[in-house]
Amino acid sequence: MKAIVEVAKRGSAVRSARRQLAAARQGQSPDFRLSFESARTLFSELTPARLDLLDTLRRVGPCSVYALAKAAERNYSNVHTDVARLEELGLVERTDEGAVSVPFEAVEILVPLAQVA
């Protein structure tokens, strides 16, 4: 399963939910979709540091936030803040034991360009 992060107009969440339901009915594992109203908002939430954390976490596997901070060679407090936000966005999950993990094989970011008339 992959996460698809996109810039989409208002109301696209309904279309996205319909696609996910259709995939589930066909026995497919639906992709996780996360939409933002602008590229500016998307990249303010998914900063390069947070994208690097997703990559590091996927590489090292489920671990504590402390272990992730060490693996990423970053300050624990900053990693804790970033992991909390990634968890709120649905891109990171926490196990019952408190370990964090990335449940996706890939994250695709889709940013449409302006249409020329």
Backbone as CSV, one residue per row, in Angstrom:
resi,resn,N_x,N_y,N_z,CA_x,CA_y,CA_z,C_x,C_y,C_z
1,MET,0.848,-1.168,0.000,0.000,0.000,0.000,0.895,1.233,0.000
2,LYS,0.434,2.279,-0.692,1.192,3.517,-0.725,0.325,4.666,-0.236
3,ALA,0.988,5.746,0.152,0.311,6.981,0.534,0.411,7.935,-0.645
4,ILE,-0.709,8.511,-1.019,-0.739,9.491,-2.091,-1.093,10.825,-1.458
5,VAL,-0.147,11.755,-1.511,-0.328,13.090,-0.960,-0.498,14.016,-2.145
6,GLU,-1.582,14.795,-2.126,-1.877,15.590,-3.311,-2.405,16.970,-2.977
7,VAL,-2.295,17.843,-3.956,-2.940,19.142,-3.890,-4.244,18.968,-4.656
8,ALA,-5.356,19.227,-3.990,-6.664,19.007,-4.611,-7.641,20.069,-4.152
9,LYS,-8.602,20.336,-4.982,-9.626,21.321,-4.672,-10.543,20.817,-3.567
10,ARG,-11.275,21.741,-2.984,-12.283,21.354,-1.977,-13.257,20.377,-2.610
11,GLY,-13.735,19.439,-1.823,-14.689,18.462,-2.330,-14.019,17.223,-2.898
12,SER,-12.720,17.279,-3.091,-12.035,16.122,-3.656,-11.928,14.990,-2.633
13,ALA,-12.111,15.299,-1.361,-12.074,14.256,-0.331,-13.192,13.244,-0.558
14,VAL,-14.345,13.716,-1.027,-15.470,12.814,-1.310,-15.107,11.889,-2.467
15,ARG,-14.521,12.439,-3.526,-14.095,11.609,-4.654,-13.046,10.595,-4.215
16,SER,-12.134,11.026,-3.376,-11.081,10.141,-2.879,-11.682,8.992,-2.059
17,ALA,-12.652,9.311,-1.217,-13.306,8.277,-0.406,-14.035,7.275,-1.295
18,ARG,-14.658,7.755,-2.349,-15.345,6.847,-3.284,-14.350,5.899,-3.951
19,ARG,-13.188,6.434,-4.354,-12.158,5.579,-4.971,-11.682,4.506,-3.996
20,GLN,-11.493,4.897,-2.745,-11.029,3.934,-1.751,-12.071,2.851,-1.499
21,LEU,-13.345,3.232,-1.435,-14.410,2.242,-1.247,-14.508,1.299,-2.438
22,ALA,-14.385,1.835,-3.643,-14.438,1.002,-4.851,-13.291,0.003,-4.861
23,ALA,-12.109,0.426,-4.477,-10.957,-0.478,-4.434,-11.174,-1.571,-3.393
24,ALA,-11.719,-1.196,-2.243,-11.972,-2.179,-1.188,-13.010,-3.203,-1.630
25,ARG,-14.028,-2.762,-2.358,-15.065,-3.689,-2.842,-14.492,-4.681,-3.843
26,GLN,-13.474,-4.273,-4.587,-12.853,-5.151,-5.578,-11.766,-6.020,-4.957
27,GLY,-11.622,-5.959,-3.638,-10.642,-6.781,-2.953,-9.229,-6.227,-3.006
28,GLN,-9.082,-5.014,-3.480,-7.765,-4.394,-3.545,-7.502,-3.640,-2.244
29,SER,-6.237,-3.523,-1.908,-5.871,-2.728,-0.747,-5.874,-1.265,-1.171
30,PRO,-6.806,-0.472,-0.646,-6.880,0.921,-1.093,-5.674,1.724,-0.615
31,ASP,-5.219,2.617,-1.472,-4.130,3.500,-1.091,-4.651,4.551,-0.125
32,PHE,-3.782,4.994,0.750,-4.099,6.077,1.676,-3.951,7.390,0.923
33,ARG,-4.932,8.279,1.027,-4.883,9.563,0.332,-4.953,10.695,1.352
34,LEU,-4.112,11.686,1.124,-4.059,12.861,1.980,-4.026,14.073,1.063
35,SER,-4.998,14.974,1.219,-5.112,16.125,0.321,-4.885,17.434,1.057
36,PHE,-4.254,18.360,0.360,-4.047,19.717,0.841,-4.594,20.665,-0.211
37,GLU,-5.016,21.854,0.202,-5.618,22.807,-0.729,-4.589,23.558,-1.559
38,SER,-3.330,23.565,-1.140,-2.307,24.266,-1.910,-0.960,23.575,-1.729
39,ALA,-0.080,23.814,-2.680,1.279,23.273,-2.582,1.994,23.883,-1.380
40,ARG,1.719,25.140,-1.117,2.343,25.810,0.029,1.982,25.097,1.331
41,THR,0.718,24.746,1.498,0.281,24.041,2.700,0.888,22.644,2.763
42,LEU,0.878,21.958,1.643,1.443,20.610,1.590,2.898,20.624,2.057
43,PHE,3.700,21.539,1.478,5.120,21.545,1.807,5.435,22.205,3.144
44,SER,4.476,22.906,3.736,4.689,23.385,5.103,4.467,22.249,6.095
45,GLU,3.621,21.292,5.729,3.375,20.122,6.581,4.397,19.008,6.326
46,LEU,4.692,18.760,5.067,5.654,17.715,4.715,6.977,18.369,4.330
47,THR,7.667,18.825,5.349,8.955,19.484,5.157,10.002,18.453,4.736
48,PRO,11.121,18.905,4.191,12.193,17.959,3.860,12.622,17.121,5.068
49,ALA,12.676,17.731,6.248,13.063,16.988,7.453,12.062,15.880,7.771
50,ARG,10.770,16.152,7.602,9.748,15.136,7.874,9.772,14.030,6.823
51,LEU,10.009,14.395,5.572,10.131,13.368,4.529,11.357,12.486,4.787
52,ASP,12.445,13.097,5.234,13.635,12.314,5.593,13.339,11.363,6.744
53,LEU,12.542,11.827,7.716,12.172,10.950,8.837,11.377,9.748,8.354
54,LEU,10.444,9.964,7.424,9.680,8.843,6.876,10.610,7.835,6.215
55,ASP,11.568,8.337,5.461,12.529,7.467,4.790,13.380,6.702,5.803
56,THR,13.881,7.398,6.803,14.698,6.751,7.836,13.889,5.717,8.593
57,LEU,12.674,6.055,8.958,11.821,5.132,9.708,11.484,3.899,8.884
58,ARG,11.233,4.081,7.610,10.949,2.930,6.731,12.179,2.029,6.626
59,ARG,13.359,2.646,6.590,14.613,1.890,6.465,14.940,1.114,7.747
60,VAL,14.795,1.759,8.929,15.174,1.094,10.183,14.061,0.227,10.760
61,GLY,12.824,0.472,10.346,11.707,-0.313,10.858,11.157,0.274,12.140
62,PRO,10.125,-0.361,12.690,9.495,0.157,13.909,10.518,0.368,15.020
63,CYS,10.447,1.525,15.656,11.385,1.840,16.733,10.810,2.959,17.590
64,SER,11.501,3.265,18.658,11.086,4.373,19.518,11.467,5.690,18.855
65,VAL,10.861,6.759,19.321,11.199,8.079,18.795,12.663,8.390,19.102
66,TYR,13.126,7.969,20.263,14.527,8.183,20.632,15.462,7.483,19.642
67,ALA,15.171,6.216,19.329,16.001,5.469,18.380,15.934,6.102,16.989
68,LEU,14.769,6.603,16.618,14.629,7.275,15.329,15.470,8.548,15.285
69,ALA,15.456,9.305,16.365,16.263,10.522,16.428,17.741,10.200,16.280
70,LYS,18.182,9.141,16.929,19.588,8.724,16.803,19.896,8.294,15.377
71,ALA,19.017,7.494,14.777,19.243,7.007,13.414,19.255,8.165,12.411
72,ALA,18.434,9.189,12.660,18.347,10.332,11.759,19.401,11.398,12.090
73,GLU,20.093,11.191,13.197,21.096,12.147,13.671,20.486,13.542,13.844
74,ARG,19.320,13.557,14.531,18.604,14.806,14.786,18.277,14.923,16.266
75,ASN,17.949,16.118,16.685,17.571,16.415,18.047,16.277,15.681,18.402
76,TYR,16.246,15.033,19.568,15.073,14.258,19.995,13.804,15.100,20.011
77,SER,13.876,16.305,20.569,12.695,17.157,20.693,12.095,17.482,19.329
78,ASN,12.943,17.801,18.362,12.452,18.111,17.019,11.847,16.882,16.348
79,VAL,12.485,15.728,16.532,11.959,14.488,15.958,10.627,14.140,16.607
80,HIS,10.524,14.320,17.915,9.269,14.050,18.624,8.138,14.906,18.050
81,THR,8.408,16.195,17.844,7.408,17.101,17.270,7.014,16.662,15.864
82,ASP,8.005,16.322,15.040,7.732,15.899,13.666,6.953,14.594,13.612
83,VAL,7.312,13.636,14.457,6.609,12.350,14.480,5.154,12.560,14.926
84,ALA,4.936,13.421,15.900,3.568,13.695,16.365,2.726,14.251,15.222
85,ARG,3.289,15.156,14.440,2.529,15.733,13.322,2.306,14.703,12.226
86,LEU,3.315,13.902,11.917,3.162,12.850,10.909,2.117,11.825,11.344
87,GLU,2.040,11.586,12.635,1.029,10.667,13.165,-0.368,11.280,13.007
88,GLU,-0.508,12.572,13.278,-1.792,13.258,13.094,-2.239,13.213,11.634
89,LEU,-1.290,13.309,10.725,-1.592,13.272,9.290,-1.884,11.860,8.794
90,GLY,-1.572,10.847,9.601,-1.832,9.464,9.216,-0.690,8.799,8.467
91,LEU,0.481,9.439,8.441,1.618,8.881,7.711,2.521,8.025,8.592
92,VAL,2.308,8.086,9.902,3.071,7.284,10.866,2.074,6.652,11.823
93,GLU,2.340,5.407,12.190,1.491,4.707,13.164,2.311,4.368,14.398
94,ARG,1.621,4.206,15.516,2.270,3.835,16.770,1.722,2.478,17.225
95,THR,2.622,1.585,17.624,2.210,0.272,18.111,1.752,0.392,19.568
96,ASP,1.184,-0.690,20.092,0.760,-0.700,21.495,1.944,-0.480,22.433
97,GLU,3.126,-0.900,21.994,4.338,-0.751,22.812,4.939,0.645,22.697
98,GLY,4.392,1.486,21.823,4.896,2.850,21.680,5.867,3.054,20.535
99,ALA,6.203,1.992,19.812,7.106,2.134,18.670,6.365,2.808,17.523
100,VAL,7.087,3.570,16.724,6.489,4.224,15.563,6.941,3.506,14.298
101,SER,6.080,3.536,13.279,6.410,2.882,12.015,5.689,3.582,10.868
102,VAL,6.171,3.323,9.659,5.537,3.826,8.445,4.827,2.637,7.810
103,PRO,3.497,2.686,7.685,2.762,1.545,7.142,2.722,1.501,5.613
104,PHE,3.482,2.363,4.964,3.426,2.457,3.508,4.747,2.049,2.875
105,GLU,4.649,1.493,1.683,5.844,1.142,0.920,6.412,2.361,0.215
106,ALA,5.547,3.318,-0.096,5.965,4.524,-0.811,5.026,5.671,-0.487
107,VAL,5.528,6.873,-0.660,4.723,8.081,-0.549,4.874,8.822,-1.871
108,GLU,3.753,9.047,-2.544,3.752,9.796,-3.797,3.166,11.171,-3.529
109,ILE,3.842,12.204,-4.018,3.353,13.565,-3.859,2.974,14.079,-5.247
110,LEU,1.709,14.463,-5.392,1.182,14.935,-6.680,0.844,16.420,-6.566
111,VAL,1.503,17.218,-7.380,1.260,18.656,-7.407,0.934,19.037,-8.851
112,PRO,-0.334,19.307,-9.147,-0.681,19.694,-10.509,-0.156,21.095,-10.821
113,LEU,0.264,21.295,-12.048,0.700,22.604,-12.496,-0.488,23.351,-13.069
114,ALA,-0.384,24.665,-13.127,-1.473,25.484,-13.658,-1.746,25.105,-15.111
115,GLN,-3.008,25.115,-15.478,-3.398,24.807,-16.845,-3.305,26.065,-17.689
116,VAL,-2.716,25.956,-18.848,-2.615,27.079,-19.776,-3.814,27.035,-20.707
117,ALA,-4.449,28.174,-20.869,-5.650,28.226,-21.719,-5.301,28.244,-23.191
